[in-house]
Amino acid sequence: MTEPEVWLRARLKRLHAQGFHFRRQRPFHGYYLDFVCIDRLRVIELDGAHHNVPLQAEHDGVRDAVLKRAGYQVMRFPNSVVRADIAGVMDEVLLALEAHPSVYGRGRPSDPDGA
C-alpha cells in the first residue's frame, strides 16, 4: 500500500463505530477497488500522478462508468490531497456516506467480491 492508502485506511477503520464498513482492494468486474463501502454504494480511489496521463484517465473513466451502472458512486482523491489534508478528505467522505441511505433496506447491492 502507498502511504496515503495506509493513512486513509486507518481513518476509514475509525468509521466502523459509526456503522460504515469499508473493504480494501476488492475485485469488481475485472477491476480492484481501493476502498468500497457496499452498504452505501461508495468507492474511494486514491490516484497517483500517473492518473493524469490521458490513457490512464480514459481507463479511469471507463471503470467509473462500469461502477456507476452497478449503482456505485466513485470518489477520487489525488495522493497529494490525502497527504496535505486527510481531515478534509475524511470530512468529504463522511458527508457522502451520511447523504446516502443504507441499501440494505432495499435489498442487497451487487457485492464486488461476490459475497
CORCOR-V292477 format. One record per residue. RES is the residue in one small letter. PSI is psi in whole degrees, -180 to 180 (999 if undefined). Layout:
res	psi
RES	PSI
RES	PSI
This chain:
res	psi
m	147
t	163
e	-46
p	-34
e	-41
v	-46
w	-47
l	-41
r	-44
a	-41
r	-40
l	-34
k	-34
r	-25
l	-11
h	-38
a	-23
q	4
g	10
f	118
h	121
f	141
r	150
r	141
q	52
r	135
p	145
f	111
h	45
g	1
y	159
y	124
l	132
d	-56
f	138
v	135
c	98
i	-41
d	-35
r	7
l	46
r	135
v	134
i	125
e	132
l	128
d	127
g	-178
a	-30
h	-15
h	-9
n	-12
v	133
p	-43
l	-41
q	-39
a	-38
e	-45
h	-43
d	-39
g	-42
v	-46
r	-46
d	-37
a	-40
v	-45
l	-41
k	-42
r	-29
a	0
g	-1
y	149
q	135
v	132
m	123
r	134
f	130
p	145
n	-38
s	-35
v	-39
v	-43
r	-41
a	-29
d	63
i	-35
a	-42
g	-40
v	-46
m	-36
d	-45
e	-42
v	-47
l	-41
l	-43
a	-41
l	-44
e	-27
a	-17
h	119
p	160
s	139
v	-10
y	-20
g	-14
r	16
g	158
r	137
p	171
s	116
d	125
p	-32
d	12
g	4
a	999
